[in-house]
Amino acid sequence: MSKLIITLVKSINNANKKQVATVRALGLHKVGQTIEQEATPSIRGMVRHVAHLVRCEEA
């Protein structure tokens, strides 16, 4: 399976609770932090939900 490189590019200060929970579930905590996740349908859905806060690239 392919991997996704996900970076938090905007603060979650003004995001709603669901979006904050989604960012935390992805494993992101600080602006500028980058993680690598498997490209499963559930992870892709989570990224789509917070697309305005993160940058996502295929690895």
PQR file of N, CA, C, O and H, with PARSE charges and radii, in Angstrom:
ATOM      1  N   MET A   1       0.825  -1.188   0.000 -0.4000 1.5000
ATOM      2  CA  MET A   1       0.000   0.000   0.000 -0.0000 2.0000
ATOM      3  C   MET A   1       0.869   1.251   0.000  0.5500 1.7000
ATOM      4  O   MET A   1       1.985   1.247   0.519 -0.5500 1.4000
ATOM      5  N   SER A   2       0.348   2.309  -0.582 -0.4000 1.5000
ATOM      6  CA  SER A   2       1.109   3.556  -0.626 -0.0000 2.0000
ATOM      7  C   SER A   2       0.987   4.288   0.711  0.5500 1.7000
ATOM      8  O   SER A   2       0.147   3.962   1.550 -0.5500 1.4000
ATOM      9  H   SER A   2      -0.558   2.313  -1.004  0.4000 1.0000
ATOM     10  N   LYS A   3       1.829   5.258   0.876 -0.4000 1.5000
ATOM     11  CA  LYS A   3       1.856   6.056   2.101 -0.0000 2.0000
ATOM     12  C   LYS A   3       1.460   7.494   1.783  0.5500 1.7000
ATOM     13  O   LYS A   3       1.622   7.964   0.657 -0.5500 1.4000
ATOM     14  H   LYS A   3       2.512   5.523   0.195  0.4000 1.0000
ATOM     15  N   LEU A   4       0.945   8.170   2.780 -0.4000 1.5000
ATOM     16  CA  LEU A   4       0.626   9.583   2.682 -0.0000 2.0000
ATOM     17  C   LEU A   4       1.523  10.344   3.648  0.5500 1.7000
ATOM     18  O   LEU A   4       1.704   9.931   4.794 -0.5500 1.4000
ATOM     19  H   LEU A   4       0.813   7.788   3.694  0.4000 1.0000
ATOM     20  N   ILE A   5       2.080  11.449   3.185 -0.4000 1.5000
ATOM     21  CA  ILE A   5       2.839  12.343   4.049 -0.0000 2.0000
ATOM     22  C   ILE A   5       1.925  13.526   4.341  0.5500 1.7000
ATOM     23  O   ILE A   5       1.547  14.272   3.438 -0.5500 1.4000
ATOM     24  H   ILE A   5       1.933  11.784   2.254  0.4000 1.0000
ATOM     25  N   ILE A   6       1.577  13.686   5.615 -0.4000 1.5000
ATOM     26  CA  ILE A   6       0.599  14.684   6.022 -0.0000 2.0000
ATOM     27  C   ILE A   6       1.283  15.701   6.923  0.5500 1.7000
ATOM     28  O   ILE A   6       1.952  15.334   7.889 -0.5500 1.4000
ATOM     29  H   ILE A   6       1.884  13.080   6.348  0.4000 1.0000
ATOM     30  N   THR A   7       1.112  16.995   6.600 -0.4000 1.5000
ATOM     31  CA  THR A   7       1.714  18.082   7.374 -0.0000 2.0000
ATOM     32  C   THR A   7       0.621  19.029   7.843  0.5500 1.7000
ATOM     33  O   THR A   7      -0.231  19.438   7.055 -0.5500 1.4000
ATOM     34  H   THR A   7       0.569  17.293   5.815  0.4000 1.0000
ATOM     35  N   LEU A   8       0.644  19.376   9.116 -0.4000 1.5000
ATOM     36  CA  LEU A   8      -0.291  20.369   9.662 -0.0000 2.0000
ATOM     37  C   LEU A   8       0.236  21.751   9.307  0.5500 1.7000
ATOM     38  O   LEU A   8       1.317  22.133   9.755 -0.5500 1.4000
ATOM     39  H   LEU A   8       1.336  19.044   9.756  0.4000 1.0000
ATOM     40  N   VAL A   9      -0.520  22.515   8.500 -0.4000 1.5000
ATOM     41  CA  VAL A   9      -0.039  23.812   8.017 -0.0000 2.0000
ATOM     42  C   VAL A   9      -0.778  24.997   8.638  0.5500 1.7000
ATOM     43  O   VAL A   9      -0.307  26.130   8.536 -0.5500 1.4000
ATOM     44  H   VAL A   9      -1.398  22.205   8.136  0.4000 1.0000
ATOM     45  N   LYS A  10      -1.918  24.762   9.273 -0.4000 1.5000
ATOM     46  CA  LYS A  10      -2.658  25.838   9.923 -0.0000 2.0000
ATOM     47  C   LYS A  10      -3.002  25.433  11.345  0.5500 1.7000
ATOM     48  O   LYS A  10      -3.135  24.249  11.656 -0.5500 1.4000
ATOM     49  H   LYS A  10      -2.300  23.841   9.356  0.4000 1.0000
ATOM     50  N   SER A  11      -3.141  26.422  12.190 -0.4000 1.5000
ATOM     51  CA  SER A  11      -3.482  26.193  13.585 -0.0000 2.0000
ATOM     52  C   SER A  11      -4.910  25.669  13.715  0.5500 1.7000
ATOM     53  O   SER A  11      -5.773  25.970  12.890 -0.5500 1.4000
ATOM     54  H   SER A  11      -3.033  27.383  11.937  0.4000 1.0000
ATOM     55  N   ILE A  12      -5.143  24.885  14.759 -0.4000 1.5000
ATOM     56  CA  ILE A  12      -6.482  24.358  15.005 -0.0000 2.0000
ATOM     57  C   ILE A  12      -7.212  25.175  16.068  0.5500 1.7000
ATOM     58  O   ILE A  12      -8.225  24.725  16.602 -0.5500 1.4000
ATOM     59  H   ILE A  12      -4.442  24.641  15.429  0.4000 1.0000
ATOM     60  N   ASN A  13      -6.708  26.372  16.382 -0.4000 1.5000
ATOM     61  CA  ASN A  13      -7.317  27.209  17.424 -0.0000 2.0000
ATOM     62  C   ASN A  13      -8.777  27.534  17.134  0.5500 1.7000
ATOM     63  O   ASN A  13      -9.601  27.474  18.047 -0.5500 1.4000
ATOM     64  H   ASN A  13      -5.885  26.738  15.948  0.4000 1.0000
ATOM     65  N   ASN A  14      -9.124  27.873  15.907 -0.4000 1.5000
ATOM     66  CA  ASN A  14     -10.496  28.257  15.587 -0.0000 2.0000
ATOM     67  C   ASN A  14     -11.276  27.142  14.911  0.5500 1.7000
ATOM     68  O   ASN A  14     -12.381  27.377  14.424 -0.5500 1.4000
ATOM     69  H   ASN A  14      -8.455  27.922  15.165  0.4000 1.0000
ATOM     70  N   ALA A  15     -10.730  25.942  14.870 -0.4000 1.5000
ATOM     71  CA  ALA A  15     -11.429  24.806  14.258 -0.0000 2.0000
ATOM     72  C   ALA A  15     -12.483  24.282  15.230  0.5500 1.7000
ATOM     73  O   ALA A  15     -12.375  24.459  16.443 -0.5500 1.4000
ATOM     74  H   ALA A  15      -9.832  25.751  15.266  0.4000 1.0000
ATOM     75  N   ASN A  16     -13.514  23.627  14.665 -0.4000 1.5000
ATOM     76  CA  ASN A  16     -14.529  23.060  15.552 -0.0000 2.0000
ATOM     77  C   ASN A  16     -14.015  21.770  16.197  0.5500 1.7000
ATOM     78  O   ASN A  16     -12.962  21.260  15.814 -0.5500 1.4000
ATOM     79  H   ASN A  16     -13.602  23.483  13.679  0.4000 1.0000
ATOM     80  N   LYS A  17     -14.754  21.249  17.167 -0.4000 1.5000
ATOM     81  CA  LYS A  17     -14.287  20.118  17.968 -0.0000 2.0000
ATOM     82  C   LYS A  17     -14.039  18.867  17.132  0.5500 1.7000
ATOM     83  O   LYS A  17     -13.085  18.130  17.383 -0.5500 1.4000
ATOM     84  H   LYS A  17     -15.610  21.663  17.478  0.4000 1.0000
ATOM     85  N   LYS A  18     -14.888  18.627  16.145 -0.4000 1.5000
ATOM     86  CA  LYS A  18     -14.706  17.441  15.296 -0.0000 2.0000
ATOM     87  C   LYS A  18     -13.412  17.535  14.496  0.5500 1.7000
ATOM     88  O   LYS A  18     -12.699  16.544  14.343 -0.5500 1.4000
ATOM     89  H   LYS A  18     -15.662  19.226  15.941  0.4000 1.0000
ATOM     90  N   GLN A  19     -13.112  18.717  13.991 -0.4000 1.5000
ATOM     91  CA  GLN A  19     -11.885  18.899  13.212 -0.0000 2.0000
ATOM     92  C   GLN A  19     -10.651  18.759  14.097  0.5500 1.7000
ATOM     93  O   GLN A  19      -9.655  18.170  13.677 -0.5500 1.4000
ATOM     94  H   GLN A  19     -13.691  19.522  14.115  0.4000 1.0000
ATOM     95  N   VAL A  20     -10.705  19.287  15.301 -0.4000 1.5000
ATOM     96  CA  VAL A  20      -9.597  19.146  16.241 -0.0000 2.0000
ATOM     97  C   VAL A  20      -9.380  17.668  16.555  0.5500 1.7000
ATOM     98  O   VAL A  20      -8.244  17.195  16.574 -0.5500 1.4000
ATOM     99  H   VAL A  20     -11.515  19.765  15.642  0.4000 1.0000
ATOM    100  N   ALA A  21     -10.459  16.946  16.799 -0.4000 1.5000
ATOM    101  CA  ALA A  21     -10.360  15.518  17.104 -0.0000 2.0000
ATOM    102  C   ALA A  21      -9.786  14.740  15.922  0.5500 1.7000
ATOM    103  O   ALA A  21      -9.012  13.802  16.116 -0.5500 1.4000
ATOM    104  H   ALA A  21     -11.382  17.330  16.783  0.4000 1.0000
ATOM    105  N   THR A  22     -10.156  15.119  14.711 -0.4000 1.5000
ATOM    106  CA  THR A  22      -9.642  14.447  13.516 -0.0000 2.0000
ATOM    107  C   THR A  22      -8.147  14.682  13.358  0.5500 1.7000
ATOM    108  O   THR A  22      -7.402  13.748  13.061 -0.5500 1.4000
ATOM    109  H   THR A  22     -10.785  15.880  14.554  0.4000 1.0000
ATOM    110  N   VAL A  23      -7.699  15.924  13.553 -0.4000 1.5000
ATOM    111  CA  VAL A  23      -6.272  16.235  13.457 -0.0000 2.0000
ATOM    112  C   VAL A  23      -5.495  15.448  14.507  0.5500 1.7000
ATOM    113  O   VAL A  23      -4.430  14.907  14.210 -0.5500 1.4000
ATOM    114  H   VAL A  23      -8.304  16.683  13.794  0.4000 1.0000
ATOM    115  N   ARG A  24      -6.014  15.380  15.723 -0.4000 1.5000
ATOM    116  CA  ARG A  24      -5.353  14.623  16.794 -0.0000 2.0000
ATOM    117  C   ARG A  24      -5.317  13.132  16.459  0.5500 1.7000
ATOM    118  O   ARG A  24      -4.311  12.468  16.707 -0.5500 1.4000
ATOM    119  H   ARG A  24      -6.879  15.820  15.963  0.4000 1.0000
ATOM    120  N   ALA A  25      -6.397  12.606  15.902 -0.4000 1.5000
ATOM    121  CA  ALA A  25      -6.456  11.183  15.545 -0.0000 2.0000
ATOM    122  C   ALA A  25      -5.459  10.834  14.440  0.5500 1.7000
ATOM    123  O   ALA A  25      -4.962   9.709  14.379 -0.5500 1.4000
ATOM    124  H   ALA A  25      -7.214  13.146  15.701  0.4000 1.0000
ATOM    125  N   LEU A  26      -5.171  11.791  13.579 -0.4000 1.5000
ATOM    126  CA  LEU A  26      -4.154  11.569  12.551 -0.0000 2.0000
ATOM    127  C   LEU A  26      -2.756  11.525  13.170  0.5500 1.7000
ATOM    128  O   LEU A  26      -1.828  10.999  12.555 -0.5500 1.4000
ATOM    129  H   LEU A  26      -5.574  12.705  13.628  0.4000 1.0000
ATOM    130  N   GLY A  27      -2.594  12.066  14.370 -0.4000 1.5000
ATOM    131  CA  GLY A  27      -1.301  12.050  15.041 -0.0000 2.0000
ATOM    132  C   GLY A  27      -0.558  13.361  14.962  0.5500 1.7000
ATOM    133  O   GLY A  27       0.646  13.409  15.211 -0.5500 1.4000
ATOM    134  H   GLY A  27      -3.347  12.493  14.869  0.4000 1.0000
ATOM    135  N   LEU A  28      -1.258  14.425  14.618 -0.4000 1.5000
ATOM    136  CA  LEU A  28      -0.635  15.746  14.495 -0.0000 2.0000
ATOM    137  C   LEU A  28      -0.904  16.571  15.747  0.5500 1.7000
ATOM    138  O   LEU A  28      -2.013  16.561  16.283 -0.5500 1.4000
ATOM    139  H   LEU A  28      -2.236  14.385  14.415  0.4000 1.0000
ATOM    140  N   HIS A  29       0.130  17.291  16.211 -0.4000 1.5000
ATOM    141  CA  HIS A  29      -0.014  18.081  17.428 -0.0000 2.0000
ATOM    142  C   HIS A  29       0.434  19.523  17.266  0.5500 1.7000
ATOM    143  O   HIS A  29      -0.159  20.414  17.874 -0.5500 1.4000
ATOM    144  H   HIS A  29       1.030  17.299  15.776  0.4000 1.0000
ATOM    145  N   LYS A  30       1.461  19.782  16.464 -0.4000 1.5000
ATOM    146  CA  LYS A  30       1.986  21.133  16.301 -0.0000 2.0000
ATOM    147  C   LYS A  30       1.961  21.544  14.837  0.5500 1.7000
ATOM    148  O   LYS A  30       2.078  20.701  13.948 -0.5500 1.4000
ATOM    149  H   LYS A  30       1.943  19.058  15.970  0.4000 1.0000
ATOM    150  N   VAL A  31       1.811  22.822  14.592 -0.4000 1.5000
ATOM    151  CA  VAL A  31       1.869  23.352  13.235 -0.0000 2.0000
ATOM    152  C   VAL A  31       3.275  23.083  12.683  0.5500 1.7000
ATOM    153  O   VAL A  31       4.277  23.343  13.349 -0.5500 1.4000
ATOM    154  H   VAL A  31       1.716  23.507  15.314  0.4000 1.0000
ATOM    155  N   GLY A  32       3.328  22.566  11.474 -0.4000 1.5000
ATOM    156  CA  GLY A  32       4.593  22.230  10.850 -0.0000 2.0000
ATOM    157  C   GLY A  32       5.005  20.783  11.047  0.5500 1.7000
ATOM    158  O   GLY A  32       5.949  20.320  10.408 -0.5500 1.4000
ATOM    159  H   GLY A  32       2.514  22.355  10.933  0.4000 1.0000
ATOM    160  N   GLN A  33       4.316  20.060  11.920 -0.4000 1.5000
ATOM    161  CA  GLN A  33       4.641  18.656  12.166 -0.0000 2.0000
ATOM    162  C   GLN A  33       4.218  17.815  10.964  0.5500 1.7000
ATOM    163  O   GLN A  33       3.159  18.039  10.377 -0.5500 1.4000
ATOM    164  H   GLN A  33       3.549  20.436  12.440  0.4000 1.0000
ATOM    165  N   THR A  34       5.058  16.849  10.610 -0.4000 1.5000
ATOM    166  CA  THR A  34       4.793  15.963   9.484 -0.0000 2.0000
ATOM    167  C   THR A  34       4.756  14.528   9.972  0.5500 1.7000
ATOM    168  O   THR A  34       5.586  14.111  10.780 -0.5500 1.4000
ATOM    169  H   THR A  34       5.918  16.668  11.088  0.4000 1.0000
ATOM    170  N   ILE A  35       3.774  13.772   9.468 -0.4000 1.5000
ATOM    171  CA  ILE A  35       3.673  12.355   9.801 -0.0000 2.0000
ATOM    172  C   ILE A  35       3.508  11.554   8.519  0.5500 1.7000
ATOM    173  O   ILE A  35       3.214  12.109   7.460 -0.5500 1.4000
ATOM    174  H   ILE A  35       3.100  14.111   8.811  0.4000 1.0000
ATOM    175  N   GLU A  36       3.698  10.261   8.624 -0.4000 1.5000
ATOM    176  CA  GLU A  36       3.502   9.359   7.486 -0.0000 2.0000
ATOM    177  C   GLU A  36       2.477   8.311   7.902  0.5500 1.7000
ATOM    178  O   GLU A  36       2.639   7.651   8.929 -0.5500 1.4000
ATOM    179  H   GLU A  36       3.937   9.810   9.485  0.4000 1.0000
ATOM    180  N   GLN A  37       1.425   8.160   7.108 -0.4000 1.5000
ATOM    181  CA  GLN A  37       0.352   7.209   7.391 -0.0000 2.0000
ATOM    182  C   GLN A  37       0.112   6.330   6.168  0.5500 1.7000
ATOM    183  O   GLN A  37       0.414   6.722   5.042 -0.5500 1.4000
ATOM    184  H   GLN A  37       1.293   8.696   6.274  0.4000 1.0000
ATOM    185  N   GLU A  38      -0.433   5.141   6.400 -0.4000 1.5000
ATOM    186  CA  GLU A  38      -0.869   4.289   5.303 -0.0000 2.0000
ATOM    187  C   GLU A  38      -2.034   4.972   4.589  0.5500 1.7000
ATOM    188  O   GLU A  38      -2.832   5.666   5.218 -0.5500 1.4000
ATOM    189  H   GLU A  38      -0.679   4.822   7.315  0.4000 1.0000
ATOM    190  N   ALA A  39      -2.127   4.775   3.286 -0.4000 1.5000
ATOM    191  CA  ALA A  39      -3.178   5.434   2.488 -0.0000 2.0000
ATOM    192  C   ALA A  39      -4.438   4.576   2.461  0.5500 1.7000
ATOM    193  O   ALA A  39      -4.847   4.094   1.405 -0.5500 1.4000
ATOM    194  H   ALA A  39      -1.478   4.211   2.775  0.4000 1.0000
ATOM    195  N   THR A  40      -5.049   4.390   3.624 -0.4000 1.5000
ATOM    196  CA  THR A  40      -6.292   3.626   3.707 -0.0000 2.0000
ATOM    197  C   THR A  40      -7.477   4.553   3.444  0.5500 1.7000
ATOM    198  O   THR A  40      -7.339   5.772   3.554 -0.5500 1.4000
ATOM    199  H   THR A  40      -4.717   4.781   4.482  0.4000 1.0000
ATOM    200  N   PRO A  41      -8.625   4.001   3.103 -0.5600 1.5000
ATOM    201  CA  PRO A  41      -9.802   4.856   2.875  0.2800 2.0000
ATOM    202  C   PRO A  41     -10.182   5.695   4.102  0.5500 1.7000
ATOM    203  O   PRO A  41     -10.625   6.834   3.953 -0.5500 1.4000
ATOM    204  N   SER A  42     -10.016   5.153   5.297 -0.4000 1.5000
ATOM    205  CA  SER A  42     -10.372   5.920   6.493 -0.0000 2.0000
ATOM    206  C   SER A  42      -9.431   7.103   6.705  0.5500 1.7000
ATOM    207  O   SER A  42      -9.880   8.188   7.073 -0.5500 1.4000
ATOM    208  H   SER A  42      -9.656   4.228   5.418  0.4000 1.0000
ATOM    209  N   ILE A  43      -8.134   6.907   6.477 -0.4000 1.5000
ATOM    210  CA  ILE A  43      -7.167   8.006   6.610 -0.0000 2.0000
ATOM    211  C   ILE A  43      -7.424   9.056   5.546  0.5500 1.7000
ATOM    212  O   ILE A  43      -7.368  10.251   5.833 -0.5500 1.4000
ATOM    213  H   ILE A  43      -7.769   6.025   6.178  0.4000 1.0000
ATOM    214  N   ARG A  44      -7.705   8.628   4.321 -0.4000 1.5000
ATOM    215  CA  ARG A  44      -8.003   9.590   3.250 -0.0000 2.0000
ATOM    216  C   ARG A  44      -9.250  10.408   3.578  0.5500 1.7000
ATOM    217  O   ARG A  44      -9.295  11.606   3.295 -0.5500 1.4000
ATOM    218  H   ARG A  44      -7.750   7.657   4.088  0.4000 1.0000
ATOM    219  N   GLY A  45     -10.251   9.781   4.166 -0.4000 1.5000
ATOM    220  CA  GLY A  45     -11.458  10.495   4.576 -0.0000 2.0000
ATOM    221  C   GLY A  45     -11.181  11.514   5.662  0.5500 1.7000
ATOM    222  O   GLY A  45     -11.738  12.612   5.655 -0.5500 1.4000
ATOM    223  H   GLY A  45     -10.215   8.808   4.396  0.4000 1.0000
ATOM    224  N   MET A  46     -10.316  11.145   6.597 -0.4000 1.5000
ATOM    225  CA  MET A  46      -9.942  12.076   7.661 -0.0000 2.0000
ATOM    226  C   MET A  46      -9.199  13.281   7.087  0.5500 1.7000
ATOM    227  O   MET A  46      -9.436  14.420   7.491 -0.5500 1.4000
ATOM    228  H   MET A  46      -9.863  10.254   6.603  0.4000 1.0000
ATOM    229  N   VAL A  47      -8.300  13.019   6.143 -0.4000 1.5000
ATOM    230  CA  VAL A  47      -7.555  14.115   5.501 -0.0000 2.0000
ATOM    231  C   VAL A  47      -8.517  15.015   4.731  0.5500 1.7000
ATOM    232  O   VAL A  47      -8.379  16.237   4.771 -0.5500 1.4000
ATOM    233  H   VAL A  47      -8.107  12.095   5.814  0.4000 1.0000
ATOM    234  N   ARG A  48      -9.476  14.437   4.038 -0.4000 1.5000
ATOM    235  CA  ARG A  48     -10.449  15.228   3.285 -0.0000 2.0000
ATOM    236  C   ARG A  48     -11.275  16.115   4.224  0.5500 1.7000
ATOM    237  O   ARG A  48     -11.636  17.236   3.868 -0.5500 1.4000
ATOM    238  H   ARG A  48      -9.588  13.444   4.005  0.4000 1.0000
ATOM    239  N   HIS A  49     -11.569  15.609   5.416 -0.4000 1.5000
ATOM    240  CA  HIS A  49     -12.370  16.345   6.397 -0.0000 2.0000
ATOM    241  C   HIS A  49     -11.645  17.595   6.890  0.5500 1.7000
ATOM    242  O   HIS A  49     -12.286  18.604   7.186 -0.5500 1.4000
ATOM    243  H   HIS A  49     -11.275  14.698   5.706  0.4000 1.0000
ATOM    244  N   VAL A  50     -10.310  17.539   6.982 -0.4000 1.5000
ATOM    245  CA  VAL A  50      -9.531  18.682   7.483 -0.0000 2.0000
ATOM    246  C   VAL A  50      -8.561  19.192   6.416  0.5500 1.7000
ATOM    247  O   VAL A  50      -7.462  19.643   6.738 -0.5500 1.4000
ATOM    248  H   VAL A  50      -9.789  16.719   6.741  0.4000 1.0000
ATOM    249  N   ALA A  51      -8.967  19.120   5.156 -0.4000 1.5000
ATOM    250  CA  ALA A  51      -8.093  19.483   4.035 -0.0000 2.0000
ATOM    251  C   ALA A  51      -7.633  20.932   4.095  0.5500 1.7000
ATOM    252  O   ALA A  51      -6.561  21.252   3.582 -0.5500 1.4000
ATOM    253  H   ALA A  51      -9.860  18.753   4.895  0.4000 1.0000
ATOM    254  N   HIS A  52      -8.413  21.814   4.707 -0.4000 1.5000
ATOM    255  CA  HIS A  52      -8.033  23.216   4.787 -0.0000 2.0000
ATOM    256  C   HIS A  52      -6.975  23.466   5.870  0.5500 1.7000
ATOM    257  O   HIS A  52      -6.435  24.569   5.954 -0.5500 1.4000
ATOM    258  H   HIS A  52      -9.284  21.554   5.123  0.4000 1.0000
ATOM    259  N   LEU A  53      -6.671  22.456   6.699 -0.4000 1.5000
ATOM    260  CA  LEU A  53      -5.687  22.604   7.760 -0.0000 2.0000
ATOM    261  C   LEU A  53      -4.390  21.848   7.485  0.5500 1.7000
ATOM    262  O   LEU A  53      -3.363  22.130   8.102 -0.5500 1.4000
ATOM    263  H   LEU A  53      -7.110  21.560   6.630  0.4000 1.0000
ATOM    264  N   VAL A  54      -4.434  20.888   6.560 -0.4000 1.5000
ATOM    265  CA  VAL A  54      -3.266  20.027   6.317 -0.0000 2.0000
ATOM    266  C   VAL A  54      -2.855  20.056   4.859  0.5500 1.7000
ATOM    267  O   VAL A  54      -3.632  20.434   3.983 -0.5500 1.4000
ATOM    268  H   VAL A  54      -5.268  20.659   6.058  0.4000 1.0000
ATOM    269  N   ARG A  55      -1.605  19.645   4.612 -0.4000 1.5000
ATOM    270  CA  ARG A  55      -1.104  19.422   3.262 -0.0000 2.0000
ATOM    271  C   ARG A  55      -0.797  17.930   3.172  0.5500 1.7000
ATOM    272  O   ARG A  55      -0.187  17.368   4.082 -0.5500 1.4000
ATOM    273  H   ARG A  55      -0.973  19.338   5.324  0.4000 1.0000
ATOM    274  N   CYS A  56      -1.210  17.292   2.096 -0.4000 1.5000
ATOM    275  CA  CYS A  56      -1.065  15.853   1.957 -0.0000 2.0000
ATOM    276  C   CYS A  56      -0.374  15.535   0.624  0.5500 1.7000
ATOM    277  O   CYS A  56      -0.723  16.082  -0.421 -0.5500 1.4000
ATOM    278  H   CYS A  56      -1.705  17.749   1.357  0.4000 1.0000
ATOM    279  N   GLU A  57       0.613  14.638   0.690 -0.4000 1.5000
ATOM    280  CA  GLU A  57       1.354  14.211  -0.508 -0.0000 2.0000
ATOM    281  C   GLU A  57       1.453  12.698  -0.515  0.5500 1.7000
ATOM    282  O   GLU A  57       1.507  12.069   0.542 -0.5500 1.4000
ATOM    283  H   GLU A  57       0.897  14.193   1.540  0.4000 1.0000
ATOM    284  N   GLU A  58       1.477  12.115  -1.702 -0.4000 1.5000
ATOM    285  CA  GLU A  58       1.711  10.675  -1.835 -0.0000 2.0000
ATOM    286  C   GLU A  58       3.204  10.403  -1.666  0.5500 1.7000
ATOM    287  O   GLU A  58       4.040  11.159  -2.161 -0.5500 1.4000
ATOM    288  H   GLU A  58       1.433  12.627  -2.560  0.4000 1.0000
ATOM    289  N   ALA A  59       3.527   9.335  -0.975 -0.4000 1.5000
ATOM    290  CA  ALA A  59       4.940   8.966  -0.790 -0.0000 2.0000
ATOM    291  C   ALA A  59       5.299   7.817  -1.720  0.5500 1.7000
ATOM    292  O   ALA A  59       6.441   7.357  -1.721 -0.5500 1.4000
ATOM    293  H   ALA A  59       2.848   8.721  -0.573  0.4000 1.0000
TER
END
